[in-house]
């Protein structure tokens, strides 16, 4: 049996791929059963965007969790929607990859909505993966609600573990069951019973930013070597800031795919608003920003405003002219002129002309990123700074009487 619907598995700003010794716990279920709320409960912060409507989560979100000295990765996924659109089918492939790579699958059901056909279809598909499955009933807000969980026994997955993700009821009991199922050994240094967020990493962070549908997620997937972000012709497909740690010849780099940023007047309330807030925060916390521009459309006013916003944050910029292979010689010359005219303020920032779709010239990014990161962290001796300031003052002395 194949999964024909939707389930998606980075949103916080410290999401990395699975480390060598961390086990993966993947949360799976139909839309709007509280997967992202449970994910946020586990990690102790609002990392995944949560709205009371189906289909908000699309991409994989991975975070490390500590519970009573035990460490594991928890992975949020989107909702499974059978018979959905082409975009839904792309999301479903993310879920398949997540579930098949899981050490434990948390199959989340809604205790208030009862058992339905989608739950039965998901259970049947999960059994084909051969992965361990833990049935979890969400929205169990009191002891009385636990009496209705008998109906989920027909799924053939044993007793459902009750929890209220939004209120935190029995979340500790659920974590105890997860640790027991994973057969984890405790870290004697960790403080028992405390949620620990990921420590500040010293690994360089590269944010991939740009307008909607310019090829950010395609470039992100090309750089990380797997389909982590949903790629679709529908603008605004990516919603969370999606981070993946990649080993390169120059050491590890964390690449961050972000939501497309439109003019403020066109930004819708709710999900899109918070997606853009996350994208801007990703820029502020990154060492380098890859500004992706659709070369077929040239440098737009919105591209210019985004570059100004990145420049104001102090984050170095590498300009990526994507879809370069679609331009003829005359159009390429016009785009070069537009870059110099509209992005004059970025100075001698590197410019890479490539095709994220075919991979042509993507290899040219690595040495540029290495140099940019090195320059960003370079410490300039005080005497050199003083020498430059003295030379500038000689060249342009202050006016008479100036203080």
N, C-alpha and C positions, 0 to 999 in steps of 0.2 A: 504493500500500500504506500502511496506517495503522499506527501503533504502538499495540498493544492492551494493553501491559503496563505495567511499572513502571520508571520511571527518574526519579530526582529530582535536581535540581541543588542562606549566611551562613552556620562555626560559631564561628570565633574571635570574639574581641570587637572586632576591627578590620576587619570585612568591609564593603566598600562596593560600590556598583554600578560598572559599567565607567566609567572616566574617559574624557575626550574623546579622548585620544591613546594609549590602551592597547588592544592587541589581546587578544581572548578565546581561550583554549585550554580546551576542554571535554572532561572525561574521561567516557567512556561505556562501559558494558559490563554484562554480566549480574551477578547478585548474587554477592558474595563472591570476586571476582577480584582485589581489592586496590586498588580505586579510591581509597578514603579514605586508605589507607596511602601510596599514591603522592602524593596531594595533600599529606599531612603532610610527606612527604619533600621535596617541592618548596619548601614555605614554611618548612621548618626548625623546625617545632614541632607539637605535638599539638593541632591545631585542630578536626579532625573526629573524632567518636567512632568508635572502631574496635573491633569485636568479631568473633570467629570464627563468625559466623552470618549468614545473608542477611537483607536488609531493614532494616539498622540505619539507613542514611542515607535520608532522605526529602526534605529541602528542599535548595535550592541553596546552595552554599557558594562564595563568591568571595574570592580573596585576590590581592594583587599579588606578583609574583615578580621578583627581579633576578638575572640570570646574566651574568657577564662584561660588565657595563655595559649589558645589554639588559633592558628592562622589559616585562612582559606580565601579564595577569590569568589565573589558573588557576581553573577552576570544577569542583568536585566534584559528582557526581550519584549518585543511588541506583541500585540494580540493576534491570534490565529483567526483569520476570517475566510472560511471556505468559499470558493466561487467568486473571489474578489477580482480586482482589476489587475492589469499587468504589473503595476507597482506592488500590489499585494503579493504577487507571485515572487517578485524579486526579494521582498522582505522575508518570505517564507524560507528562501534558501539560506538566509542568515540564521534562522532558527534551527534549520536542519544541521548546519555546521556547528552551532553552539551545543545543541543537545547531544550530537554524536561525539563531541569532545568533552562531555561532562563526566565528572566523577560521581555526581549525584544530580538528578533532575528534581526540582521542586515543582510539582504539578499543582498549580493554584486554581481552586474553584471558588465560586461565590456562594456562600451558605444561604444568603438571603434570596437569591434567584433560583436556587434549587438546581437539580441535575437537568441538563438538556442535551440535545443531539451533538452539539459541538464538543461538549466535554467528553462524550463517548468516542467521538472521532479522534480527538487528541489522544485519549488514553490508548486507543487501538494503535495509533501511529507510534506513540512513545514506546510501546512494547516491542515494536520492530527494531528499535535502536539497540536493544540489549543492554541499555544503561540502567543503573539502579534508580528507582523512582520512589519519591516520598510524596504522598498525597497530602495537601495542605488546604484546609477550608478557611477562607478569609471572611472577615466581617462578622465574626462570632464575638459580639460585644458583651455577652453575659452568659452565665451558666445555663439559662433557659434555652438559649439558641443552640447549645450543644446537643440537645435532644433530637434535633432535626437532621443530624449528620448521618443517620443510618442509611439515608437514600443513596449516599455515595459509595456504599459497599458494593453496589452492583457493577462498579467499574472494575472490580477484581484487583484492586491495589491495596487492600487492607483498610484499617481504620484511618480516617482523616485526622490529621493533627490540627486542632483548632487554634486560631490566632485572630487578633484584630490589629491589622497593620497600622491603621490610622491612629488608634489609641494606645497601641503597644501591649495590649493584653496578651499574656502568654507568649510574647516574643522571645523571652528568655528560655522558656520551655522548648520552643521550637529550635532555638540555637543549640540547646543541649542535645536534642535528637539528631541534628545535623552533625555535630561533632562526633556523636556516637556512631552514626552511619559511616562517616568518613574514616573512623578509627584513627583519629589524629593524636599525636603525642604533644603534650603541653610544653611550651617554652617556659623554663623555670624563671626567666628574668622578667616576664610579663606580669603586670599587675592583674590579678583575677577580677573578672566581672566588669571590665572597663572596655568600652568601645574605643579603638585607637584608629584615627585616620592615618592615611599614608603620610610619612614624614616628608618634609620639603626635599625634593630631589635636586641633586646638583647636575643632573644630566641635562644637556641643552634641550630647549623646547622650541619647535618650529611650528608656528601657526599658519595655516593655509586659509587665506581670506579672499573675499571678492564678492561681486554681485551674484545674484542667483543664476544658476545654470550656465556658468562660464567654464565648468569642468573641474571644480575644486575636488569633489569626491573621486572623480576619475583619476586625477593626479595623486590624491591621497592613496587610493588603492594601488596605483602603480608603484608608489614609493615604498609602501609597507609590504607589497608582494602578496596580498590576499584581498578578497572583497569584504572589507570591514564596513564601508559606507554604502548605502543604497544609491545606485546610479540610475537616474531616470530622466526623461526629457521634461518632466514636470518641474517647473521652478519651485524651489523651496522644499525639496525632498529631505535634505538634512536639517535636523532641528536642534539636536544637542551638539555640544563641542565634544568631538570624538577623538580620544587620544590613543596612540599605539606606540609602544617602545620598539625601536628597530635597531638591530645590531649592524653597524657599518664598519668599514675598514678603519675608520678613525674613531671608533668607539660608539656607544649607544646614543641614539637621538630619539626624542619623543616628538612624533608628528601629531599635530592637532588639526583635524578637519572641523570647520565651523559652518554655521548656517549662512546662507547668502544674505547680504545686507542691502536693503532697498532704501529709497528716499523715505524720510520720516513720514511724509504725508501718505505714503502707500502702505505703511506698516500696519497690519491688523492687530487688534488687541488679543490678549491671551497668549497662545503658544508662540506665535511669531515674535511678539514683543520680547518674551523671555529668551527666545532663541538668540536674538540679536544682542541682548544683554550678556549672554554667555559668550558670544563670539567676541565682543569688545573686551570682556574680562580675559579671554584667552590671549588676545593681543597684548594686553597690559602685563600678563604674566609670562610672556614668551621672550626668548632671546633673539629670535629672528621672525619676521613675517614674510611669507611668500604671497605677494599680491598678484592674484591670477586675473588676467584680463583676456577677454575674448577678442582675439586679433581681428576676427571677421567683422566685429562691430566697432573696432577702433577704441581709442581712449575716451570714455564718456565722462560727463560731468560727475556722475556718481563714482566712477573710478578715481577721479581727481580728489573728491571729498574723502574717500576712504584712505587714499594715500596721505592726505593731510592729517587725518585722525591718527593713523599709525605713526607718522612722523612726530606728531605732538606728544605721543606717549613715550618717545625716546627709543622705540624699538626699530632696529635696523631693517631695511626693506630690500628684498630681492624681487624684482619685477619679472613675472612670468607671462610672456605673450603666448597664450595657448591657441591651438588650432592654426598654427603658422603655416602648415602644409597646404591649407586651403586658399592661400593668398598668392596672386601672381606678383611679378616683380614690381609693377607700378604701385599696386596696393600696399606692398611691403614698405616701399619708400614713403608712402603717405603716412603709414602707421608710425614709422620711425620719427617723422616730423612731429606727429601728434604727441608722442612720448616726450620729446624734448620740449615741446611748447607747454603741455599741460602738467607735466611732472618735473618741471625745472628745479623745484625746491628739494628734490631728493639727491641732487648733486651727482656724484659718480657711483651711485648704487648699481649693483650688477643687474643686467637684463639678460634673460634667457628666452630664446625663441624655440618652442618645442611643440610636440603633439602628445598630450596626455593619453589620448585614445590609442595611438599606435606605439607609443613609447619612444618615438624618435627624439633624440637630443635630451631625454630626461637624465641621462648619465652625467650631463654637464652641470647638474645642480649640486652634486655631492662636493666637488672641490670648492665651489663658491660658498656653500654653506659652512664648510670647514673653516675657510678664511674669514668669513663674516663673524662666525662665533668666536674665533680666536681674537679678532680685532675688538669685538664687543667686550671681552673680558680682560683685555690687555690693560695693565696698570701703567700709567705714565708717571715717571718720577717728578716730584715737586719742582726740582730745579729746571726741568725741561718746560714745565708749565710757566714758571716765572720768566724764563728766557723768551718764550713766545709772547707773553704779555708785555714784557719790556720792549721788545721789537715793535709790537703793535702800537705802544704808547709813543715810541719815537716817531713812527710813521704818521700817527695822528694824535699829536699832543692835545691835552684838554685846553679849552678856551681860557682866556684870561679871566681870573676871578671865579672860575668854576670850583666848586667844592667837591 
